[in-house]
Amino acid sequence: MLRSVVRGVGAALPRRIMRNTDFEGIMETSDEWIAQRTGIRQRHIADDTETTASLGEAACRAALANAGLVPGDIDLVLLATSTPNNTFPATAVEIQERLGIRHGFAFDMQAVCSGFVYAVTTADLYLRGGQARRALVIGAETFSRILDWEDRSTCVLFGDGAGAIVLEAAEGQGTISDRGVLAASLRSDGSHKDKLYVDGGPSTTQTVGHLRMQGREVFKHAVGMITDVVEATFAQAQITAADLDWFVPHQANKRIIDASAKKLGIADEKVVITVDLHGNTSAASVPLALSVAVADGRIKQGDLVLLEAMGGGFTWGAVLIRW
């Protein structure tokens, strides 16, 4: 059977680093207060020349180089983002053009922080269905553009960045030993819309709007929802937490990550954490964390890697990959 195998991974971050101490001069907060509650120490903030498309392009070029491929080898560009360059066309099409790809197809996917997990699962279906052979799957965000910089409960949490992987359709045996995407579980529940949303949009306010969040409500639901999709994914693959080599969760809050791993029985040493370096970069957080763990030698070919995320909507999902 066909499997969607990861051939390369790459990342891109804005040049500017904003540390927790930088907030102390503009609002009532502190490095200790932010770090204690979230695990965040710093985040990257895009300048006027850096956009979701430019960061996405840079991440794609890094992923292609890591895979030993060129843009012409790609026939699907799939971008997960909540902060596109334009309402339309899709920012994926702009990234496709920036890379010089003149064939295949490109589109955006919107599932907020779960976007990259949704996008990997979607690209896997296209590759296994024969609609494409190689895909660039991207998570790219400039969340700083939609933050209310006077709301200390949200503006300290988020950052900008992009990550990408190259997926390629390859023959497998149909067993858990195959390389590639092995299992996935996706969920959503629109009844939670008002807990994490942006208060603007073309069809309602004709504005971009700002991010609004009921932090305690999000935290309350997060661990249970994460556990739900992870256990469903384990069941599909007929594995347990003990079989995992690495757990790469959405990097929103270290307390949520720690509580989820503990409930699932995943050892601390198997959890990849980059929230301290990047903050919450929404759809970019999982591929950014992947890129760090691959670059430093933790994630190696043959490792069993679980990706997980939860975002506004609520949306949540998990995907299991043999690296």
N, C-alpha and C positions, 0 to 999 in steps of 0.2 A: 504494500500500500504506500501511497505517497505521504510523506511527512514534510512539514515546514521547518527547515533546519536553519538555525542562526549561523550566518557566515561572518558577520562583523557587527561591531558596536562602536558608537561614537557619541561625543557630547560637545556642547558649546555653552559658554557662560558669558554674560556681559562683563565688561572690564571693571565696572565699579562694584566694590564690595561695601555694603552698609552693615556695620557691626551694631550690636545692641546698644553700645555706649553712644552711638550717633543719635539715638532717639532721646537720650536724656536731656539734650538741650532744646528739644522741640515739643516735648509732652511729659506728663508726669508718669514716668516709668523708670526702670533700671535694668541693667544687664542681669543682675541676680534674679529679678522678678520674672523676666522673660525666660531665661534659661531654666529656672526651677520648674516653671509650669509647662514648658514646651520642649526643652532640650535644644532650642535654637540659639546659636551664638552669632551667626551672621547670615546674610543673604546677598545675592547679586541683583543689582537694579540696572535695567537697560537705560542707556542715554538716548538722545533724540535720533541718533543714527542707527540704533539697534532695534530691530523689530522681530516679531514672531517669524517672519519669512527669512530674515537674514540669519537669525540664530538657528532656525531649522535647516537652512542650506549648509551652514558650517558643520552642524552635527551630522548631516548626511554625507558630506565630503569626508569627515573623519571615519564614519562607519564604512564607507566604500573603500577607503585606504586600508582599514583594518581587515577588510574582507579580500583585498587584492583584486577589486573590481573597479570598473569605470561606470559613469552614469549611463552609458548606452546599454549596459547589461541589465538595467532595471526596466520593468514594464508596468509596475504599479507603484504609485506614491500615495501613501495613506497617512494623513496628518490628524492627530488628536489635538484639539485646541479649543479653548473657550475664549481666546483673545486673538481672533484672526486680524490680518492686516486690513481687510475690508469686509463689509457685510457680504458682498460677493464681488468677484468670483472667489472660489475656494482658495485659501492660501496654499493648499497643496499644489494647485495649478501654477501659482507663482514660483514655488520652490522647484517644480518640474522645469519651468522655463529657465530659472536661474542655473539649474544643472545642465541645461542644454539637451534635455530629453524631448524628443519629438515624436515619440510613439507611445503606445500603451495608454493608461488612464490614471487620473489623480482625483482625489476628493478628500474633503474634511470630514471628521467625525467629532460629535460633541456629546461627551458624557462626563464633562468636568474632570474631576481628579481621577475618575475611573477610565478616562479616555484611552490611555495607552493600552490597558488590559483589554478593553473592548476592541481596540484597533488590531492588536495582535491576533485576537480570536477571529476577527473579520477577515484579515489578510490570510490567515490559515485556511479559511473556507474557500477563498478565491484561488489560492495556490493548489489545494487538493482537488478543487473542481476543474482545474485546467484553464482557468481564465487568465492566469499570469504564471510566469516561471520564477521571477525574482521580484521582491517587493522591498521598498524602503518604508518602514513603519516608524513614524516620528511622533514624539510628544514635545510640543513647543509652546511656550507661554510667555507673555509679558503682562503678568498679573498686576504689576505696579501701575499699569494704566487704568485699572478699574478699582483701585483702592481709595477709600476715604482716609486721607492722611491726617485727619483729626480724630479718627476712631481708633484709639489705642488697642481695643480688643481684637481688631483685625489687621491693621496695617503692619504690625510687628511680626505677623505670622508668615507672610508670603514673599516670594522672590521670583525672579525671572530666569529662564534658561531653556535648553533644548537637549534632547537625547534621541538617538535613532538606532535602529538595528536593521540589518539586511537579512531577510528571510528568503530561502531558496527551496523550491520543491525538489525533494530527493526521495529515492526509493527506500522504504523501510520494511521490516519484517512483520509489523503489526504487534510488536511486543513492547513491554515497558523498557526494554534495553535500547530501543530505537533512539537516535538523536532526533530532536525537533519537538514540536508542540505535541504533547501527549494527551492532555485533558484540559477542560475549561468549564467554568460555571459563571454565568452572568445573571444579575438580578437588578430590578428597579422597583421603586414604589413612590409614585407621584404625590401621595398624601403627605409627604414630608417636604414638599417644595419650599414652604416658607421658613424652613430651618436653615437653609443655605442657598442664597440666590443673589442675583444682581437686579437692582430696582430700576432697570431701564431696558429698552429694546426698540427696534424699528417700528414694530406694530402696535406698541403701547404708548411709550412716552416720546418716541422719535429721538431718544438720547442713548448714550452708551450706558449710563447709570453707574452705580457703585456696588461693590460686594457687601452683602449683609449676612450676618451669621448669628444664630443662637448657639453659642459655643457649648454650653452645658448640654443642650439637647443633642447636638451632634455627637459629643463624647458619649452620652448615655446609650445611643444606638450603635455606635461604631463597633465595639468589640463583639457584640452578638452577631451583627451582620457579617463582619469579617469571618468569624468562626463558621457561620452558615455556608458561605461559598467555598471556603477552604476544605471543610469536611466533605462537601459534595464533590469537589475535585479529587480529593483523596479516594473517595468511593469509586469514582469513575475509573481511576487508574489502579485501583486495588492496592494502595500503599498506605503507610502510616507516616506520622511525623518523623519517626525514627529513620525512615528511608531517605529523607531529604538531606542534601548537602548544604543548600543555602535557601534562606527565606528572604525575599526582597520585597518588603511592603511599601505601600505609599508612605512618603515621608511627610506626614502632617504634624505629628505630635509624638514625642518619645514615650509619653505615658500610654498612649493608645497602642503603640508598637509593642511595648513591654507587656502590657496586659493581654494583648492578642496572642503573642508568642507563648506566654505562660498558660493561657487557657487551652491552647492547641497542643501543648507539650513539646514545643520547639525550643531546643537549647539556645541559650543566649549567644553562644559562640557561633551559631549558624545564622544569626540575624545580621543583615547588612543595614547599617544606619548611616545616613548622610544628612539627616535633618539639621544637624548642628552646623553644617557647612552651607547648605542651600536654602534652608527654610522650606516652606511648602510651595513647590513650583507646579502644583496641580498635575496636569497630564505629563509634564516633563519629569516628575520626581522619580518614577520607577526606572525609566531608561537612564537618567543621570546616575542613579545609584548602581545600576547594572554596569555602566561604563567605569565607574570608580572601582568596583569589585573585580572587573575583568582586568583593568589596567594594573592593579596592584597584585595580581596573581592569585587572588582568592578563588574566583570562579574559573574553572578549567574545563576543557573539553571532556565530556562524559559525565559531568556533575549534574545532579538532579536539582533543578532550581524552581522554586515556587514564587510567582509574582502575585501581588494582591493589592487592591485599591478600593477606596470608597469615596464618593463625591456627591455633590449637590444633585438633588432630584427626589429622593436619594437614588444613586446608582452604586452598585458594588459588584466586584467580580474577582476571580482568581484564574490563573492559567499556569499549568505545569509544563516545564520545558526540560528536556535532556539536552544539555549544552553541547 
